């Protein structure tokens, strides 16, 4: 069975197929996590942990304390994945952190014979290459714009 979330299932008219709940473009939790990440990269751990713990306290989760930058960075990354589920940020976070290809290629499914495959349990291909870090340029733009020599890498 596949997992699902009821994060935006708050509807006023139960006869409607889709939610009429507002979709947040930027939430305060995202701002705190961006701040925590920036402070972590600037080696200002107390402020970074404080911003991260603000999010944790709000959701009645245990607070953290860290002794090194890698552990703190990992927890911020994990917290962004949890807090911003289904908000369209994960792919961009992974690309920004330089781990998109590795993370996507670590997701595998299992064939009936027990071997692993490049797709998940829902049959969705998760295999990614370096070319997936950039979108392809429209063919019409590449062929008509004199300033563009070729398409993005891998999209020729």
C-alpha positions as CSV (number, residue, x, y, z in Angstrom):
1,X,0.0,0.0,0.0
2,X,1.3,3.5,-0.9
3,X,1.6,6.2,1.7
4,X,-0.4,9.3,1.5
5,X,-0.9,12.5,3.4
6,X,-4.0,14.4,4.4
7,X,-2.0,17.7,4.8
8,X,-4.4,19.6,2.4
9,X,-7.5,17.5,2.8
10,X,-9.2,20.3,4.7
11,X,-12.3,21.0,2.6
12,X,-15.4,23.0,3.2
13,X,-17.6,21.2,0.6
14,X,-17.3,17.4,1.0
15,X,-18.9,16.8,-2.4
16,X,-15.9,18.3,-4.2
17,X,-13.3,15.9,-5.5
18,X,-10.3,18.3,-4.8
19,X,-9.4,20.3,-1.7
20,X,-10.3,24.0,-1.6
21,X,-7.7,24.5,1.1
22,X,-5.2,27.2,0.5
23,X,-1.8,26.1,-0.9
24,X,1.0,27.9,0.9
25,X,3.7,29.5,-1.3
26,X,6.0,30.1,1.5
27,X,5.4,29.2,5.1
28,X,7.1,30.5,8.2
29,X,8.5,27.1,8.8
30,X,10.3,27.3,5.5
31,X,11.7,30.7,6.5
32,X,13.0,29.3,9.8
33,X,14.6,26.4,8.0
34,X,16.3,28.6,5.4
35,X,17.6,30.7,8.2
36,X,18.9,27.7,10.1
37,X,20.6,26.4,7.0
38,X,22.3,29.8,6.3
39,X,23.5,30.1,9.9
40,X,24.8,26.5,9.8
41,X,26.9,27.3,6.7
42,X,28.2,30.5,8.5
43,X,29.2,28.3,11.5
44,X,26.8,30.1,13.8
45,X,25.5,26.9,15.4
46,X,23.6,28.4,18.3
47,X,21.4,30.5,16.0
48,X,21.0,27.7,13.6
49,X,20.0,25.2,16.2
50,X,17.6,27.8,17.8
51,X,15.8,28.3,14.4
52,X,15.6,24.5,13.9
53,X,14.3,23.9,17.4
54,X,11.6,26.7,16.9
55,X,10.1,24.4,14.2
56,X,10.4,21.3,16.4
57,X,8.9,23.0,19.5
58,X,5.9,24.2,17.5
59,X,5.1,20.6,16.5
60,X,5.8,19.1,20.0
61,X,8.8,17.2,18.8
62,X,12.0,16.9,20.8
63,X,14.6,19.6,20.5
64,X,18.2,19.1,19.2
65,X,21.7,20.0,20.2
66,X,24.7,19.4,18.0
67,X,28.4,19.2,18.2
68,X,29.4,19.4,14.6
69,X,28.3,21.0,11.3
70,X,27.6,17.7,9.4
71,X,25.1,16.5,12.0
72,X,23.4,19.8,12.1
73,X,23.3,20.1,8.3
74,X,21.9,16.5,8.0
75,X,19.1,17.3,10.6
76,X,18.2,20.5,8.7
77,X,18.0,18.5,5.5
78,X,15.8,15.9,7.2
79,X,13.6,18.5,8.8
80,X,13.0,20.2,5.5
81,X,12.0,16.9,4.0
82,X,9.5,16.3,6.8
83,X,8.1,19.8,7.3
84,X,7.7,20.7,3.6
85,X,6.2,17.4,2.3
86,X,4.2,17.9,-0.9
87,X,5.1,21.6,-1.1
88,X,7.3,21.2,-4.2
89,X,10.6,22.1,-2.5
90,X,12.4,18.7,-2.2
91,X,13.8,18.4,-5.8
92,X,15.2,22.0,-5.6
93,X,16.7,21.3,-2.2
94,X,18.4,18.2,-3.4
95,X,19.8,20.0,-6.5
96,X,20.9,23.0,-4.4
97,X,22.8,20.6,-2.0
98,X,24.4,18.8,-4.9
99,X,22.9,15.4,-4.0
100,X,19.9,15.1,-6.3
101,X,21.3,12.4,-8.6
102,X,22.7,10.3,-5.7
103,X,19.5,10.5,-3.7
104,X,17.2,9.7,-6.6
105,X,19.3,6.8,-7.8
106,X,19.3,5.3,-4.3
107,X,15.5,4.8,-4.6
108,X,14.8,1.4,-5.9
109,X,12.0,-1.1,-6.1
110,X,12.1,-4.9,-6.0
111,X,11.2,-7.2,-8.8
112,X,9.2,-10.3,-8.3
113,X,12.4,-12.4,-8.2
114,X,13.9,-10.3,-5.4
115,X,16.3,-8.3,-7.5
116,X,16.3,-4.5,-7.3
117,X,15.2,-2.2,-10.2
118,X,15.6,1.5,-11.0
119,X,11.9,2.1,-10.3
120,X,10.0,2.3,-7.1
121,X,7.1,0.2,-5.8
122,X,4.6,2.2,-7.8
123,X,6.5,1.5,-11.1
124,X,7.8,5.0,-11.4
125,X,11.3,5.2,-12.9
126,X,13.6,7.0,-10.4
127,X,16.8,6.7,-12.4
128,X,18.3,10.1,-12.9
129,X,21.4,11.4,-14.7
130,X,23.3,14.7,-14.6
131,X,21.1,16.0,-17.4
132,X,18.2,16.0,-15.0
133,X,19.8,18.9,-13.1
134,X,18.6,21.3,-15.8
135,X,15.5,21.4,-17.9
136,X,15.8,21.2,-21.7
137,X,15.5,24.5,-23.6
138,X,12.7,24.6,-26.1
139,X,13.8,23.5,-29.6
140,X,12.3,26.6,-31.1
141,X,14.5,28.8,-28.8
142,X,17.7,26.8,-29.6
143,X,17.1,27.0,-33.3
144,X,16.1,30.7,-33.5
145,X,18.2,32.4,-30.8
146,X,21.7,33.3,-32.1
147,X,23.1,33.5,-28.6
148,X,22.3,29.9,-27.9
149,X,24.8,27.4,-29.4
150,X,23.2,24.2,-28.1
151,X,20.7,22.8,-25.6
152,X,21.5,22.2,-21.9
153,X,23.9,19.2,-21.4
154,X,22.3,15.9,-22.2
155,X,19.3,17.4,-24.0
156,X,20.7,17.7,-27.5
